[in-house]
């Protein structure tokens, strides 16, 4: 496995030229605006956005986290890996290690949790941080836009984000942000040179102005456009009379590229022109890479001389030195590159450059260069070679984008890439696109018979498993998935290089039911589902990670359908496997489920002990916070609201699990309106995402709140919705575990039997009756008490002291204490107060 290659030039603040103009008026604006949390610098190329930021930041006393963005960063994991690793390095913290487990999956809920955790981590850093996203207009990925929106809107006070962009960013909510006091945009009008700055520019260039009227002319013709002013300066250098050789250097001039090429590039020696043109295809200019690419030894000297000449080259990094051509110059060079050389020569140069990048470990840059220039054959060869790395790094969006580029160009993509693309699409819940691709491969099978070809046997086996997984995770026809697995077993499994790659089915969720392998809580209990599960467990699939996770999923499912004993059996198998494989995504949900079973039996002390011990097994804060949240839920049910509040304050997150437990705390404190306001957004989001278990839980809690507020009709409407989803997905325990819900169900049943006030009547009363009959509202633990113990417990419930109980029953006080110890043990409590709580 090859670790991700970190390009230092991408994360280093640009080094301004020594003769750069000091722009005090803009420094003042930036100084005054630092109290804001977002500043966007928006203007076309050549207005000095990057330069002004790098100049000003060097004068500030802040920690600087810089990211120079390129097109390869259109992958959520790559983008945030760069940001998190950069910030971790400059702040000298271990944030990257804390969040490492979240940087491997592109499950949408996981990405949201990643941002939530990242915000939590940086809020604890006692430093003022400036985070710069340079050239953000290159980002087209909507997931990145969504994550950045979440990040900015919840940004801690110690962080200020600066974004430079050439154009509007339609997928960021700029219109909404403009009304916020924490937002500022600096546009072309402010970035243009004024007269004083223009004068300073020429003074620093040591160009004497023999004609005093020339500066106003330059300012008028260029409209303060800095790139145009630089061109004017170069023009004057080549003229003995300070004559300007152009009419108009505004950003809109269509002849600007012609000038860059005819008056600048073509005035250079031919060998230097070739060097510049050929290296223009590189995103960054590492002198060592340039030496290998151009078969020279003096690339550093050439690049440094170009910088001194002011020929539109930018120093990205000082030590080791790395450069890039100014965007305008690079675009002009690309035009000339394609004009000057034959197509054959161009492809030779491209392939040679890609090979140099590839051999230096920059395989993503190499593949991107090949794809950009339609060399799909070599690109696909390298993609196959690094497919495992791409998945291990979590950069599956990069793979999806590469496949789209090749498909759009009608390239026949290798089978293995397409199969892995299907997995990538499923992992981000893009089931429709995955289904289309599955159909395409099945059609290719009919035409090419690829699944029987020797070189494809391993990937064909994976393809069959993936098809079955896609059906299960999208809650499709289980019988079809069963037939696929049976057919695959009949053929026999074929080993491949993917056998040791373990897909992370759960990186953040407190329930496996909320993940893609859990089909977002769509429970299927039928003969086909049971047959499928048994087949996986009893066949060659029994040791596969998906099968092991199936035990955990089965445990949660069995609990939900009220098969508690079976749930406990499945739970122990999944727990043991999760611990053995050190997979918290499996064993943490199992610990939570085990704690829930203890809670069901009112054995709170065992639940607390279990959760506390589980916290010792993990280091990742998000897992610890989930365990703390469950612990808080236990305390709420016990009536220990103070301790619950402490645990929730420690474990605070934006996860629905935390919000709904916190809503229960507010309900227990009679802050019902606040609880309802917390529940409703969780419900809305769950409905949008199709998260069944959370939808049902939220509707139930909403119903309880509405009843407490005296809104009977609203309470019935909410419980009716919960019942609709519950019936469709076989849910039972979600209703039974909320004791206040049982009263509402009884009242709802009575209402339905007497009136038809709810129009949409899709819930049969038999289901409501079944829930009420399944209720274990009577505590069977009291049946284990002897008649004498019941006598003592009855007196205890009336508030009698130990002495009073002893006197009434003609016992010694010591004997009463012994009886109480036995009673507490049988009830699963450890104090008089908790025993009395059970009697309420």
Secondary structure, DSSP 8 states (H G I E B T S, - for coil): -------GGGGS-----TT----HHHHHHHHHGGGSSEEEEE--TTS-HHHHHHHHHTTS-SEEEEEE--GGG-SHHHHHHHHHHHHHHHHT--HHHHTGGGTT---HHHHHHHHHHHHHHHTT--S-EEEEEETGGG---HHHHHHHHHHHHT--TTEEEEEEESS--TTS-HHHHTTSTTEEEE-HHHHS--HHHHHHHHHHTT---SSTTHHHHHHHHHTT-HHHHHHHHHHHHT-TT-----S--STT-TTHHHHIIIIIGGGS-HHHHHHHHHHTTSSSEEHHHHHHHHT-S-HHHHHHHHHHTT-SEEEEETTTTEEEE-HHHHHHHHHHHHHHS-HHHHHHHHHHHHHHHHHTT-HHHHHHHHHHTT-HHHHHHHHHHTHHHHHHTT-HHHHHHHHHHHHHTT----HHHHHHHHHHHHHTT-HHHHHHHHHHHHHHHHHH-GGGSGGGHHHHHHHHHHHHHHHHHTT--HHHHHHHHHHHHHH-----TTTT----S-SS-S-GGGSTTTGGG----SHHHHHHHHHHHHSTTTTSHHHHHHHHHHHHHHHHTT-HHHHHHHHHHHHHHHHHTT-HHHHHHHHHHHHHHHHHTT-HHHHHHHHHHHHTT---HHHHHHHHHHHHHHHHHHT-HHHHHHHHHHT--S-HHHHHHHHHHHHHTT-HHHHHHHHHHHHHHHHHHT-HHHHHHHHHHHHHHHHHTT-HHHHHHHHHHHHHHHHHTT--HHHHT-HHHHHHHHHHHHHHHH----S---S-HHHHHHHHHH---S-GGGGGS-HHHHHHHHHHHTT--HHHHHHHHT--HHHHHHHHHHHHHHHT--SHHHHHHHH-
